[in-house]
Every structure is written in C-alpha cells, then in structure tokens.
Amino acid sequence: MTATPATSAYEIVLAVHVMAVVIAFGWTFTLPVVFAVASRRDPRSLPVLHRIEYTVSRVILNPSLLVVLGAGIYMASDGHHWSEFFVQWGIGAVVVIGALVGSVLIPAAKRAEEAVRADLQGFSGGDFQPGEAYRAATRRLNVVGSAASLLVLVTILFMVIKP
C-alpha cells in the first residue's frame, strides 16, 4: 500500500494563488476609509499616504499580480481549463488591472502627492481646501481604483462559480 500525499501540488498552488490575491488587493479596499480619515483629521498626512499608496502598488501589488498570473497559468494547464470562460476572464482581468495600476493609478497617486504637498504650503491648521490639481488626481484615483476593485470582485465571483 502506497501513501498518497495529503496535499497535491495543485492545491498548494491554489492556496498561493488565493494568498497573492489577498496580498495584492486586500489593502486597496481600505484606501477610501484611510484617506477620508486623514483628510478630516490632519490633511498634512495626505502626501505620505499617497506615497505609501503608489509604493505599495509598485512593490506589493504588482509582484503579487505576477504570482496570481503564474499560479493561474499553472492551474489552467494542470487542469486543462484553457478553453473555459473563467480562465480567459481571469487572464484578461490580470492584464487590465496590471495596465491600470501601471498607467493610471501609480501616476495619479504621484500627481496627487505632488499637488497636495503644494496645496499644503503655508497650511497651519483649520479648514483645508485642496486645489483643482489634487481634486482631479483623486477623482481619477477614485474612479479607476473603484473600477479595478469591482473587476477584482467580479473575477473572484467568476473563479468561484466558474460560469
């Protein structure tokens, strides 16, 4: 009688895939709350928060997205799922999200940091009113970030229900 492994390579890769999704995107769902609290409590924290936002996107989200893609490719190949919609959707979602992060979200967060830093020159407390450049950058971050978050949630739904 031969012993069978308790866990298959596929299951380990699936776990790594899910962990990478959590690491890549879990923090992004808290950003609206973080920025709302910061802007009300002490707007002087906004420049560093935007720097954290784009740094985390660059050094955590993007590498995690590569792990999501690599693990997904392994699972699709191992399970012969390449022709299935949920696999094609997942690959498309990874490409779209990666493109949005690199071409829109990171640059917009950098612009927001620069704009709010300039707006805060001479600010000593009281009611802070950011300038139009900051409002435009944060609108872009909010719209595109919300769309990317929705894409993540829809992708999770498709991965679970496998339509």
C-alpha positions as a printed Julia matrix, in Angstrom:
163×3 Matrix{Float64}:
   0.0    0.0     0.0
   1.46   3.33   -1.04
   0.8    6.5     0.84
  -0.77   9.34   -1.09
   0.29  12.87   -0.33
  -2.14  14.73    1.89
  -1.93  17.77   -0.36
  -1.42  17.96   -4.1
   0.76  20.47   -5.91
  -2.42  21.88   -7.45
  -3.89  22.59   -4.0
  -0.68  24.29   -2.86
  -0.61  26.46   -5.99
  -4.31  27.27   -5.48
  -3.55  28.39   -1.91
  -0.63  30.53   -3.14
  -2.92  31.99   -5.83
  -5.57  32.98   -3.25
  -2.92  34.36   -0.86
  -1.46  36.5    -3.65
  -4.92  37.92   -4.43
  -5.42  38.81   -0.76
  -1.95  40.38   -0.51
  -2.36  42.29   -3.79
  -5.83  43.69   -3.27
  -6.92  43.39    0.36
  -5.39  46.71    1.35
  -6.95  48.55   -1.6
 -10.43  48.19   -0.16
  -9.39  50.18    2.92
  -7.96  53.15    1.0
 -11.2   55.2     0.85
 -11.54  54.99    4.63
  -7.85  55.8     5.21
  -7.99  58.9     3.02
 -11.33  60.07    4.44
  -9.99  59.88    7.98
  -6.67  61.52    7.04
  -8.28  64.42    5.2
 -10.53  65.18    8.18
  -8.03  64.58   10.99
  -4.82  66.04    9.55
  -4.53  66.81    5.85
  -0.75  67.12    6.29
  -0.67  63.3     6.28
  -2.04  63.12    2.72
   1.29  63.42    0.86
   2.82  60.49    2.75
  -0.36  58.43    2.33
  -0.23  58.92   -1.44
   3.46  57.95   -1.41
   2.53  54.79    0.53
  -0.28  54.16   -1.96
   1.94  54.13   -5.03
   4.85  52.43   -3.29
   2.67  49.56   -2.1
   1.21  49.27   -5.6
   4.7   49.04   -7.05
   6.39  46.73   -4.52
   3.46  44.61   -3.25
   0.53  44.72   -5.67
   2.44  44.34   -8.95
   4.65  41.41   -7.79
   1.61  39.72   -6.23
  -0.24  40.14   -9.51
   2.57  38.24  -11.23
   2.17  35.42   -8.68
  -1.59  35.41   -9.33
  -0.92  35.11  -13.06
   1.77  32.44  -12.72
  -0.29  30.32  -10.35
  -3.34  30.74  -12.6
  -1.36  29.58  -15.63
  -0.16  26.52  -13.71
  -3.69  25.61  -12.59
  -5.22  26.19  -16.03
  -2.54  24.0   -17.6
  -2.7   21.3   -14.93
  -6.49  21.1   -15.09
  -6.76  21.59  -18.88
  -9.05  24.6   -18.36
  -7.69  26.93  -21.06
 -10.94  26.91  -23.06
 -13.09  27.8   -20.07
 -14.51  31.3   -19.69
 -13.39  31.84  -16.1
  -9.74  31.24  -17.06
  -9.91  33.62  -20.0
 -11.67  36.22  -17.84
  -9.03  35.84  -15.12
  -6.15  36.38  -17.53
  -7.9   39.37  -19.02
  -8.56  40.8   -15.56
  -4.89  40.44  -14.57
  -3.79  42.22  -17.74
  -6.34  45.03  -17.36
  -5.63  45.55  -13.66
  -1.89  45.5   -14.21
  -2.23  48.04  -17.01
  -4.48  50.3   -14.91
  -2.11  50.17  -11.95
   0.94  50.99  -14.04
  -0.53  53.52  -16.44
  -3.18  55.28  -14.33
  -3.15  54.55  -10.6
   0.55  54.9    -9.81
   0.98  58.09  -11.89
  -2.24  59.59  -10.45
  -1.1   58.86   -6.88
   2.24  60.54   -7.64
   0.41  63.58   -9.06
  -1.87  63.66   -6.02
   1.12  63.58   -3.69
   2.81  66.46   -5.53
  -0.39  68.52   -5.77
  -1.41  68.17   -2.14
   2.15  68.87   -1.0
   1.99  72.16   -2.93
  -1.51  72.89   -1.59
  -0.28  72.4     1.98
   2.47  75.01    1.67
   1.68  77.54    4.35
  -1.2   75.49    5.8
  -1.17  75.84    9.59
  -4.45  74.21   10.54
  -8.12  74.86   10.15
 -10.26  74.07    7.13
  -8.09  72.67    4.32
  -9.27  73.15    0.75
  -7.16  71.26   -1.8
  -6.62  72.74   -5.24
  -8.04  71.57   -8.55
  -4.94  69.53   -9.48
  -5.31  67.46   -6.32
  -9.07  67.05   -6.76
  -8.54  65.92  -10.39
  -5.89  63.37   -9.38
  -8.03  61.97   -6.57
 -11.11  61.79   -8.83
  -9.05  59.7   -11.25
  -7.79  57.52   -8.38
 -11.32  57.05   -7.06
 -12.95  56.25  -10.39
 -10.24  53.97  -11.76
  -9.5   52.43   -8.35
 -13.2   51.65   -7.85
 -13.42  50.1   -11.32
 -10.34  47.96  -10.61
 -11.77  46.89   -7.25
 -15.06  45.94   -8.92
 -13.1   43.96  -11.5
 -11.32  42.1    -8.68
 -14.64  41.24   -7.01
 -16.28  40.1   -10.27
 -13.2   38.0   -11.04
 -13.38  36.33   -7.62
 -17.06  35.58   -8.29
 -16.22  34.03  -11.66
 -13.36  31.99  -10.17
 -15.73  30.57   -7.55
 -18.82  29.88   -9.69
 -16.89  29.03  -12.9
 -19.61  30.07  -15.36
